[in-house]
Amino acid sequence: LDTSKWNVRDGEYLSQDSGYLLAANVSARDGNLAIQAKPESYGGRPYTTGYVDTNGLYALPDSFRVEARAKVPMEQGMWSGPLWLRPSDRSDGEIDLGETTNIRGQGPTAHHTIHTGYGADHRRFKSMVSFASLGDRSGTGWHTYVVR
């Protein structure tokens, strides 16, 4: 992992998540980044996980293409976010290149969302694709997520 471009978060949590962020849950080997979620209590949260970002280190140019190939857990109730793009100035908005869920009755699903503004001005433009429609009923295979 190129630490001149990537921060590995440690000892933190995101207010909306059940996972506590630990650097020990992030590893890189053979050119692949692995972020592991574990069902273990830590810091008052029922899970631990990992988190990397480029805040303060790297920003995308105005014209870009981002591609991620990811394999995510699909246990019931999981909500994984392989890649979010957020403004480098920490203003509102984000592009969710891929978030995956396995909600009872819906099955494994990939969500792609553009958020603008938060609070009363929050708007989102969203699409969803079931993994079954991609030939992967379990959602546990490798998938490529792209935005440009």
C-alpha positions as CSV (number, residue, x, y, z in Angstrom):
1,L,0.0,0.0,0.0
2,D,1.5,3.3,-1.1
3,T,1.4,5.3,2.2
4,S,2.3,8.5,0.3
5,K,-1.2,8.3,-1.2
6,W,-3.2,6.3,1.4
7,N,-4.0,6.8,5.1
8,V,-4.7,3.6,7.1
9,R,-7.2,4.6,9.9
10,D,-6.5,3.2,13.3
11,G,-8.4,3.5,16.6
12,E,-11.4,5.3,15.1
13,Y,-15.0,4.6,14.2
14,L,-17.5,6.1,11.9
15,S,-20.6,7.3,13.7
16,Q,-23.1,5.3,11.6
17,D,-21.1,2.0,11.6
18,S,-21.0,-0.9,14.0
19,G,-17.3,-1.5,13.2
20,Y,-14.3,-0.1,15.0
21,L,-11.4,0.8,12.6
22,L,-8.1,-1.0,13.2
23,A,-5.0,-0.8,11.1
24,A,-4.4,-4.5,11.9
25,N,-7.4,-5.3,9.7
26,V,-5.7,-3.8,6.6
27,S,-3.0,-5.6,4.7
28,A,-1.5,-5.5,1.2
29,R,0.0,-8.5,-0.5
30,D,0.7,-9.4,-4.1
31,G,-0.6,-6.0,-5.2
32,N,-4.0,-6.5,-3.6
33,L,-5.5,-4.6,-0.7
34,A,-7.3,-6.7,1.9
35,I,-9.6,-5.1,4.4
36,Q,-11.0,-7.6,6.9
37,A,-14.2,-7.3,9.0
38,K,-14.3,-9.4,12.2
39,P,-17.2,-10.1,14.6
40,E,-15.2,-9.0,17.7
41,S,-16.0,-6.3,20.3
42,Y,-13.6,-3.4,20.4
43,G,-14.0,0.2,21.5
44,G,-17.7,-0.3,22.3
45,R,-18.5,-1.7,18.8
46,P,-19.5,-5.3,18.0
47,Y,-17.1,-5.5,15.0
48,T,-13.7,-4.5,13.9
49,T,-12.8,-3.6,10.4
50,G,-10.3,-1.6,8.3
51,Y,-10.4,1.7,6.5
52,V,-8.2,3.5,4.0
53,D,-8.6,6.9,2.5
54,T,-6.6,9.5,0.6
55,N,-7.6,12.6,2.7
56,G,-4.9,15.2,2.6
57,L,-2.6,13.0,0.4
58,Y,-4.1,12.6,-3.0
59,A,-7.0,14.1,-5.0
60,L,-8.4,12.9,-8.4
61,P,-7.9,15.2,-11.4
62,D,-11.0,16.8,-12.9
63,S,-11.1,14.1,-15.6
64,F,-10.7,10.6,-14.2
65,R,-11.5,6.9,-14.3
66,V,-11.5,4.8,-11.1
67,E,-11.7,1.0,-11.3
68,A,-11.8,-1.4,-8.4
69,R,-12.0,-5.2,-8.4
70,A,-13.4,-6.4,-5.1
71,K,-14.7,-9.4,-3.4
72,V,-16.9,-8.5,-0.4
73,P,-18.5,-10.5,2.4
74,M,-22.2,-11.3,1.9
75,E,-23.3,-12.5,5.3
76,Q,-26.9,-11.4,6.2
77,G,-26.9,-7.8,7.5
78,M,-23.5,-6.8,6.0
79,W,-23.1,-3.4,4.3
80,S,-19.7,-3.2,2.6
81,G,-18.4,-0.2,0.8
82,P,-15.5,-1.2,-1.4
83,L,-14.9,2.4,-2.6
84,W,-16.3,5.8,-2.0
85,L,-15.1,9.0,-3.7
86,R,-15.4,12.1,-1.5
87,P,-14.3,15.8,-2.1
88,S,-10.7,16.5,-1.0
89,D,-11.9,19.8,0.7
90,R,-14.2,17.7,2.9
91,S,-17.3,19.5,1.6
92,D,-20.6,17.6,1.2
93,G,-21.2,14.9,-1.4
94,E,-19.8,11.6,-2.4
95,I,-19.8,9.0,-5.1
96,D,-20.4,5.4,-3.9
97,L,-18.6,3.4,-6.6
98,G,-20.0,0.3,-4.9
99,E,-21.7,-0.5,-1.7
100,T,-23.0,-4.1,-1.3
101,T,-25.7,-5.4,1.0
102,N,-27.4,-8.6,1.8
103,I,-30.8,-7.6,3.2
104,R,-33.3,-10.2,4.0
105,G,-35.8,-10.6,1.2
106,Q,-33.6,-8.6,-1.3
107,G,-30.6,-10.9,-1.6
108,P,-27.0,-9.8,-2.4
109,T,-27.1,-6.4,-4.2
110,A,-24.7,-3.8,-5.4
111,H,-25.6,-0.1,-4.9
112,H,-24.1,2.8,-6.9
113,T,-25.0,6.3,-5.6
114,I,-24.1,9.9,-6.1
115,H,-24.9,12.0,-3.0
116,T,-25.1,15.8,-3.2
117,G,-25.4,18.0,-0.1
118,Y,-26.3,16.6,3.3
119,G,-28.9,17.5,5.9
120,A,-32.1,19.2,4.5
121,D,-30.4,19.6,1.1
122,H,-29.4,15.9,0.8
123,R,-30.2,14.4,-2.7
124,R,-29.1,11.1,-4.1
125,F,-29.2,9.5,-7.4
126,K,-29.0,5.7,-7.0
127,S,-29.0,2.5,-9.0
128,M,-29.1,-1.1,-7.7
129,V,-28.0,-4.3,-9.4
130,S,-28.7,-7.8,-8.0
131,F,-25.7,-10.1,-8.1
132,A,-28.1,-12.8,-9.3
133,S,-28.6,-10.8,-12.5
134,L,-24.8,-10.9,-13.0
135,G,-24.8,-14.7,-12.7
136,D,-23.5,-14.7,-9.1
137,R,-26.5,-15.5,-6.9
138,S,-24.4,-15.6,-3.7
139,G,-22.6,-12.3,-4.5
140,T,-19.3,-13.7,-3.2
141,G,-17.4,-13.6,-6.5
142,W,-14.9,-11.0,-7.7
143,H,-16.6,-8.0,-9.3
144,T,-15.3,-4.9,-11.1
145,Y,-16.7,-1.4,-10.1
146,V,-16.0,1.5,-12.4
147,V,-16.8,5.3,-12.5
148,R,-15.5,7.9,-14.9
